């Protein structure tokens, strides 16, 4: 009986440990954003901005079909 408990405990430990280790190691990638996103972030030339924040929110609300709560906006540059 003791041996059964020992082996069951061993297998349950392995079954739980493998996903936890995978979860922890994938979380470590977020500690190094340059490794995940490809390096340095270039500054955006403000004169090339074509959509104002209010226009972007209006388009997002139109796309969603309702007024969306706004907590943050992120400015991204596409195609150079």
Backbone torsions as a table, in degrees:
resi	resn	phi	psi	omega
1	UNK	NA	-41.4	179.2
2	UNK	-62.5	-39.5	-180.0
3	UNK	-65.1	-39.0	178.0
4	UNK	-63.1	-44.4	178.6
5	UNK	-62.9	-42.3	179.9
6	UNK	-61.7	-47.5	-178.3
7	UNK	-67.5	-39.5	177.7
8	UNK	-63.0	-43.7	178.7
9	UNK	-63.0	-40.2	179.1
10	UNK	-62.9	-48.3	-178.7
11	UNK	-67.6	-40.2	177.4
12	UNK	-64.2	-37.1	176.4
13	UNK	-62.1	-43.0	178.4
14	UNK	-66.8	-41.5	-179.6
15	UNK	-62.8	-37.8	179.3
16	UNK	-79.6	-36.8	-173.8
17	UNK	-68.5	-37.7	-175.8
18	UNK	-62.7	-50.7	177.2
19	UNK	-64.7	-35.1	179.3
20	UNK	-65.4	-41.6	177.6
21	UNK	-65.3	-40.3	177.6
22	UNK	-64.6	-40.8	179.2
23	UNK	-63.9	-45.1	-179.2
24	UNK	-66.6	-42.4	-178.7
25	UNK	-68.6	-35.3	176.6
26	UNK	-69.6	-32.8	176.9
27	UNK	-68.2	-27.6	178.1
28	UNK	-64.9	-27.5	179.1
29	UNK	-62.5	-29.6	179.4
30	UNK	-73.5	-14.8	176.7
31	UNK	-74.3	-22.5	179.4
32	UNK	-119.9	82.5	-177.3
33	UNK	-60.1	-31.5	-179.2
34	UNK	-66.0	-27.7	178.5
35	UNK	-74.3	-31.3	-177.3
36	UNK	-87.1	-45.1	-172.0
37	UNK	-94.1	-4.9	174.1
38	UNK	97.3	14.6	172.6
39	UNK	120.1	-145.5	-171.3
40	UNK	-77.3	155.7	180.0
41	UNK	-100.4	125.7	-179.8
42	UNK	-85.2	147.9	178.0
43	UNK	-74.3	152.4	-178.0
44	UNK	-101.6	130.5	178.3
45	UNK	-74.0	116.8	-175.3
46	UNK	-63.6	-24.8	-179.7
47	UNK	-73.1	-17.4	-179.3
48	UNK	-93.0	-0.7	179.8
49	UNK	-70.4	124.9	-176.2
50	UNK	-104.6	-20.0	-176.7
51	UNK	-121.6	124.3	178.2
52	UNK	-77.4	161.6	177.8
53	UNK	-57.9	-39.2	179.6
54	UNK	-67.2	-37.2	176.5
55	UNK	-66.1	-40.7	179.6
56	UNK	-63.2	-42.2	178.8
57	UNK	-67.5	-37.9	177.9
58	UNK	-63.0	-41.9	178.2
59	UNK	-66.1	-40.0	179.1
60	UNK	-64.9	-42.6	177.5
61	UNK	-63.4	-40.9	178.4
62	UNK	-64.0	-43.4	-179.9
63	UNK	-64.2	-40.1	-178.8
64	UNK	-78.3	-21.3	-178.9
65	UNK	81.1	11.4	177.7
66	UNK	-159.2	168.3	178.4
67	UNK	-78.8	122.5	-179.0
68	UNK	-92.2	142.4	174.6
69	UNK	-72.3	134.1	-178.1
70	UNK	-106.0	121.3	176.5
71	UNK	-112.5	-25.5	-179.9
72	UNK	-163.6	154.5	174.0
73	UNK	-126.1	141.6	177.7
74	UNK	-122.2	128.9	179.6
75	UNK	-91.4	122.3	179.8
76	UNK	-120.8	149.2	175.9
77	UNK	-111.1	129.2	179.4
78	UNK	-116.3	144.6	176.7
79	UNK	54.7	49.4	170.5
80	UNK	90.4	NA	NA
